[in-house]
Amino acid sequence: MKSRASRTDALAELPEGAALPGTLSEELRAELIAFRRDLHMHPELGNQEFRTTAAIKDRLEKAGLKPRVLSTGTGLICDVGEWDGVTPMLALRADIDALPIPDTKAGVSYRSTVPDRAHACGHDVHTATVLGAGLVLAGLARQGLLPHAVRLIFQPAEEVLPGGAADAIEAGVLEGVGRIVGVHCDPKVDVGRIGLRIGPITSACDRLEVSLDGPGGHTARPHLTTDLVTAAARVATDVPALLARRTDARSGLAVTWGRLETGHICNVIPQHAELSGTVRCLDLAAWREAPDLVHSAIDEVAGMHGAKTVINYVRGVPPVVNDAETIGLLDAAMTERRGSYAIEDTEQSLGGEDFSWYLEQVPGAMARLGVRTPGDTRGLDLHRGNFDVDEEAITVGVELFTAAALLDGNRS
């Protein structure tokens, strides 16, 4: 991981030992924090990010760039520097959507103004970071210090399975791209640091919906019915246990239920039951086998109780599998900016991320961006209404991306 990319020809005239250009001015730093806070106050759900898209587009155009809104109506891409039509570009990706949960933070001026909507996953930080990197790189391009064109991708609907990345790819965002990088806020990592990992860094995540049906009846005569309450309870408990014995434990295949509904009154066995949850998997090969395994286990358990099943298995996202060479690039970029002490190893999480769809097409990597203020003991976590960040993380992300773009220019 500690391999360092050499400086590019475009930077060769810098004095030996000189700092790599592309750091933030205080003025732009303050602007990006204000931009992030504005997005935080006006969160928009997946495929509804019209205000967010307009704000990004306006700022890029003011910098003399030519952003293009995606055909889906939200999200956009923007090339910094002139693409020669041959040299593969480095893409910087941000997701722009929010979550359908209330913002419960107190004592901050930028709390969400939209009921039951919050940027509780840090996408506002991701957006400000890629925007800031684009503005800095545009300035370097005007000075002749940007070796190759860089593409900015502001992607909608990351939180909507199977993820807006699939639509963005279909819209052509990867045309001309040879490598892609992104960051994700991590409240367990101190600001000023990043977490890197070669190989899988997130898990696969699919959605599972199950309907059970059978003749109901009086609770005094369960032997004349299909006892769907018991059947649903057995599916909820026995299917995860059965799968654990039919897959390699190292694959991490796990079914977790989030909803179980059946029945209305105490003395009537219902005719219908529903369960829904998620299927998560650490291993790409096991993920490809998961639908057949899950279907078989549900049918087997439900069949023991005479229940008929309808299973809706919705493919979500595969694991994000980081490319070793791209991790080397991010390592070199962060070392250039803040020293090797600012890099830590990170573990694979059970969260899903549609950045994985890009990595099915081109090599790339996602880093964990530290957003915790050192010494903060609140234990903040993603997808909670009180989630917040140390905004110095925006500066760190911009510096990481700009250094990666400059060092990646050494690629032949």
C-alpha positions in Angstrom: 0.0 0.0 0.0 2.9 2.3 0.6 3.9 2.6 -3.1 4.1 6.2 -4.2 3.2 7.5 -7.6 5.9 9.8 -9.1 5.3 13.4 -10.0 4.0 14.0 -13.5 5.7 15.8 -16.4 3.3 18.7 -16.0 4.7 19.2 -12.5 8.3 18.5 -13.2 9.3 22.2 -13.2 8.4 22.5 -9.5 11.4 22.8 -7.2 12.6 19.6 -5.7 10.8 19.0 -2.5 8.1 21.6 -3.2 4.6 20.9 -1.9 2.2 19.5 -4.4 -0.2 22.2 -5.6 -4.0 22.0 -5.2 -4.6 22.9 -1.5 -7.6 25.0 -0.5 -7.5 28.8 0.0 -9.2 30.1 3.1 -11.8 31.8 1.0 -12.8 28.6 -0.9 -12.7 26.6 2.3 -15.3 28.9 3.9 -17.4 28.8 0.7 -17.5 25.0 0.7 -18.5 24.9 4.3 -21.4 27.3 3.5 -22.3 25.3 0.5 -22.4 22.1 2.5 -24.6 23.7 5.2 -27.0 25.0 2.5 -27.4 21.4 1.2 -27.8 20.2 4.7 -30.7 22.6 5.3 -32.4 21.5 2.1 -32.1 17.7 1.8 -33.7 16.0 -1.2 -34.5 12.3 -1.6 -33.2 10.1 -4.5 -34.2 11.2 -8.0 -35.7 14.4 -6.5 -32.5 16.3 -6.1 -33.5 19.2 -8.4 -32.4 22.1 -6.1 -29.1 20.3 -5.2 -28.4 19.7 -8.9 -29.1 23.3 -9.8 -26.8 24.6 -7.0 -23.9 22.4 -8.1 -24.4 23.3 -11.8 -24.5 27.1 -11.0 -21.3 27.0 -9.1 -19.4 25.0 -11.7 -20.6 27.3 -14.5 -19.4 30.3 -12.5 -16.0 28.7 -12.5 -16.1 28.6 -16.4 -16.9 24.8 -16.5 -19.5 23.1 -18.5 -21.6 20.7 -16.4 -24.1 18.4 -18.0 -27.2 17.3 -16.2 -27.9 13.6 -16.5 -30.8 12.4 -18.6 -32.6 11.2 -15.5 -33.1 14.9 -14.6 -31.0 15.1 -11.5 -27.3 14.6 -11.0 -24.6 15.9 -13.4 -21.1 15.3 -14.7 -18.5 17.9 -15.5 -15.0 17.5 -17.1 -12.2 19.6 -15.8 -9.5 20.2 -18.4 -9.8 19.2 -22.0 -10.2 15.5 -22.6 -8.0 14.4 -25.6 -10.4 11.6 -26.5 -7.7 9.0 -25.8 -6.1 9.3 -22.4 -8.4 7.7 -19.7 -9.7 10.2 -17.2 -9.8 9.9 -13.4 -13.4 10.3 -12.1 -14.2 11.8 -8.7 -17.6 10.6 -7.5 -20.1 12.2 -5.0 -23.6 11.1 -4.2 -26.1 13.9 -3.6 -29.3 12.4 -2.1 -30.5 12.5 1.5 -32.5 10.1 3.7 -36.2 10.0 4.7 -35.6 10.5 8.4 -36.0 13.6 10.7 -33.0 15.7 11.6 -32.8 15.6 15.4 -29.7 17.8 15.9 -30.0 20.7 18.3 -28.1 23.9 18.5 -26.9 24.1 14.9 -28.0 26.8 12.4 -27.9 24.4 9.5 -30.4 21.8 10.8 -32.7 20.5 8.0 -35.7 22.7 7.2 -37.5 19.9 5.4 -39.7 17.6 7.7 -38.6 14.0 7.8 -35.6 14.6 5.5 -31.9 14.7 6.6 -28.4 14.4 5.2 -27.7 11.7 7.8 -25.2 9.8 5.7 -22.8 12.6 4.8 -23.7 13.0 1.1 -23.6 16.8 1.5 -20.0 16.5 2.6 -19.2 14.2 -0.4 -20.8 16.7 -2.7 -18.9 19.7 -1.3 -15.7 17.8 -1.4 -15.9 16.8 -5.1 -17.2 20.3 -5.9 -14.2 21.9 -4.1 -11.8 19.5 -5.9 -13.2 20.4 -9.2 -12.9 24.1 -8.5 -9.3 23.7 -7.4 -8.4 21.5 -10.3 -10.0 24.0 -12.7 -7.6 26.6 -11.4 -4.6 24.3 -11.9 -5.8 23.5 -15.4 -5.7 27.2 -16.2 -2.0 27.3 -15.0 -1.1 24.2 -17.1 -0.6 22.1 -14.0 -3.4 19.5 -14.6 -1.8 16.6 -16.5 -5.0 15.0 -17.7 -8.7 15.8 -17.7 -10.7 14.8 -14.6 -14.4 14.0 -14.6 -16.6 15.0 -11.7 -19.6 12.8 -11.1 -22.5 14.0 -8.9 -24.7 11.0 -8.7 -28.3 10.9 -7.6 -30.2 8.2 -5.7 -27.5 6.3 -3.9 -29.9 5.4 -1.2 -32.5 3.9 -3.6 -31.9 0.2 -4.5 -30.3 -0.8 -6.8 -28.7 2.6 -6.7 -28.5 5.6 -9.0 -25.0 4.5 -10.1 -26.6 2.0 -12.4 -28.7 4.7 -14.1 -25.6 7.0 -14.2 -23.5 4.4 -15.9 -26.3 3.8 -18.5 -26.3 7.5 -19.1 -22.6 7.3 -20.1 -20.8 8.9 -17.1 -18.0 6.4 -17.4 -17.3 7.1 -21.1 -13.6 8.0 -21.3 -13.0 7.1 -17.6 -10.2 4.8 -16.8 -10.3 5.0 -13.0 -12.8 6.2 -10.4 -12.4 7.2 -6.7 -14.7 8.3 -4.0 -14.9 8.8 -0.2 -17.5 8.0 2.4 -17.8 9.8 5.7 -16.8 7.6 8.6 -17.8 8.9 12.1 -15.4 6.3 13.7 -12.3 7.9 12.1 -10.9 11.3 13.3 -11.0 14.2 11.0 -7.6 14.6 9.2 -7.3 10.9 8.6 -8.6 8.4 6.0 -9.2 4.7 6.1 -8.0 2.5 3.3 -8.5 -1.2 2.4 -7.5 -3.3 -0.6 -10.3 -5.6 -1.6 -13.9 -5.5 -0.3 -14.7 -2.5 1.9 -18.5 -2.7 2.0 -21.0 -5.6 1.6 -23.6 -6.6 -0.9 -27.1 -5.5 0.1 -30.4 -6.8 -1.4 -34.0 -6.3 -0.4 -36.2 -9.2 0.4 -40.0 -9.3 0.6 -42.0 -12.4 1.5 -45.7 -13.1 1.4 -47.2 -16.2 3.1 -50.7 -17.4 2.5 -53.1 -20.2 3.6 -56.5 -20.8 5.0 -57.0 -19.2 8.4 -59.6 -19.9 11.0 -60.4 -20.0 14.7 -57.6 -20.1 17.2 -59.5 -22.9 18.9 -59.0 -25.1 15.8 -55.4 -24.5 14.5 -55.3 -28.0 13.2 -57.8 -27.0 10.5 -55.8 -24.0 9.4 -52.5 -23.0 8.0 -51.1 -21.3 11.1 -49.5 -18.4 9.4 -48.4 -16.7 12.6 -46.3 -19.7 13.5 -45.2 -20.1 9.9 -44.1 -16.4 9.7 -42.3 -16.7 13.0 -40.4 -19.8 11.8 -39.4 -18.1 8.6 -38.1 -15.2 10.6 -36.0 -17.3 12.9 -35.2 -20.5 11.0 -34.3 -19.1 7.5 -31.2 -17.1 8.8 -30.1 -20.1 10.8 -30.5 -22.5 7.9 -28.6 -20.2 5.6 -25.7 -20.0 8.1 -25.4 -23.8 7.7 -25.5 -23.8 3.9 -22.9 -21.1 3.1 -19.3 -20.7 4.1 -19.3 -18.7 7.3 -16.6 -16.4 5.8 -19.0 -15.2 3.2 -21.0 -13.3 5.8 -24.4 -14.1 4.2 -27.0 -12.8 6.5 -30.8 -12.2 6.3 -32.0 -9.6 8.8 -35.8 -8.8 9.0 -37.0 -5.3 9.5 -40.8 -5.9 9.3 -43.2 -8.8 10.1 -47.0 -8.2 9.8 -49.8 -10.6 10.3 -53.2 -10.8 12.0 -55.6 -8.3 13.4 -57.4 -9.9 16.5 -56.4 -12.4 19.1 -58.7 -15.3 18.3 -58.4 -15.5 14.5 -55.6 -17.2 12.7 -54.9 -14.9 9.7 -54.8 -15.9 6.0 -51.9 -13.7 5.1 -48.5 -12.7 6.5 -45.7 -10.5 5.3 -42.0 -10.2 6.1 -39.4 -7.9 4.6 -35.7 -7.3 5.3 -32.3 -7.3 3.8 -29.8 -9.8 2.6 -26.2 -8.8 3.2 -23.1 -10.6 2.1 -19.3 -9.9 2.4 -18.3 -12.1 -0.5 -19.0 -11.4 -4.2 -19.2 -15.0 -5.2 -21.7 -15.8 -2.4 -23.7 -12.8 -3.4 -24.2 -14.2 -6.8 -25.6 -17.4 -5.3 -27.7 -15.7 -2.7 -31.1 -15.4 -4.5 -31.3 -19.2 -5.1 -30.1 -20.1 -1.6 -32.6 -17.7 0.1 -35.5 -18.8 -2.1 -34.8 -22.4 -1.3 -34.6 -21.8 2.5 -37.8 -19.8 2.6 -39.8 -22.4 0.6 -38.4 -25.2 2.7 -39.3 -23.6 6.1 -42.7 -22.3 4.9 -43.6 -25.6 3.3 -43.1 -27.4 6.6 -46.1 -25.4 7.9 -48.2 -25.6 4.7 -47.8 -22.0 3.8 -47.7 -20.8 0.2 -45.0 -18.3 -0.6 -44.5 -15.4 -2.9 -40.9 -14.1 -2.7 -39.8 -10.8 -4.2 -36.0 -10.8 -4.1 -34.8 -7.3 -5.2 -31.2 -7.1 -6.3 -29.4 -4.3 -4.6 -25.7 -3.7 -4.9 -22.6 -6.0 -4.8 -19.7 -5.3 -2.5 -17.4 -2.4 -3.2 -14.1 -4.1 -4.1 -11.2 -1.7 -4.0 -8.5 -2.1 -6.6 -5.0 -2.4 -5.2 -3.4 0.1 -7.6 -6.0 2.7 -6.9 -5.5 2.3 -3.1 -1.8 2.9 -3.8 -2.7 6.1 -5.5 -4.9 7.3 -2.6 -2.2 6.3 -0.2 0.4 8.3 -2.1 -2.0 11.3 -2.4 -2.7 11.4 1.4 0.9 10.8 2.3 1.8 13.7 0.0 -0.7 16.0 1.7 -0.6 15.0 5.4 2.0 12.3 5.9 1.6 8.5 6.2 0.4 9.0 9.9 -2.9 10.3 8.4 -3.7 6.8 6.9 -5.2 3.9 8.8 -6.3 0.5 7.8 -10.1 0.0 7.8 -12.4 -2.9 8.1 -15.1 -4.2 5.7 -18.5 -3.0 6.8 -21.9 -4.6 6.4 -23.3 -1.4 4.7 -24.1 -1.4 1.0 -22.9 1.3 -1.5 -23.8 1.6 -5.1 -20.2 2.8 -5.9 -19.7 -0.9 -6.4 -21.5 -0.7 -9.8 -18.8 1.6 -11.1 -16.1 -0.9 -10.0 -17.9 -3.6 -12.1 -16.9 -1.4 -15.1 -13.6 0.3 -14.3 -10.9 -0.1 -11.5 -11.2 2.3 -8.6 -11.5 2.6 -4.8 -13.4 4.2 -2.0 -11.7 5.6 1.0 -13.2 6.3 4.4 -13.1 10.0 5.2 -12.7 10.8 8.9 -15.3 13.2 10.2 -15.1 12.8 14.0 -13.6 15.7 16.0 -10.8 14.2 18.0 -12.0 13.6 21.6 -15.7 13.6 20.6 -17.4 10.9 22.7 -20.9 11.2 21.4 -20.7 8.0 19.3 -22.4 9.5 16.3 -23.3 7.0 13.5 -24.6 7.0 10.0 -28.4 7.0 9.2 -29.3 8.6 12.5 -31.0 11.9 12.8 -28.3 13.4 15.0 -25.5 12.6 12.6 -23.1 15.5 12.0 -19.5 16.0 10.9 -16.4 18.0 11.7 -16.3 20.2 8.6 -12.5 20.2 8.4 -13.2 16.9 6.6 -14.1 18.9 3.5 -10.7 20.3 3.3 -9.1 16.9 3.8 -11.3 15.4 1.0 -10.4 18.2 -1.4 -6.7 17.8 -0.8 -6.9 14.0 -1.2 -8.8 14.3 -4.5 -6.6 17.0 -6.0 -3.4 15.2 -5.1 -4.8 11.9 -6.5 -5.7 13.7 -9.8 -2.2 15.2 -10.1 -0.4 12.0 -9.2 -2.6 9.9 -11.4 -1.5 12.0 -14.3 1.7 10.0 -14.3 -0.3 7.1 -15.7 0.7 6.2 -19.3 
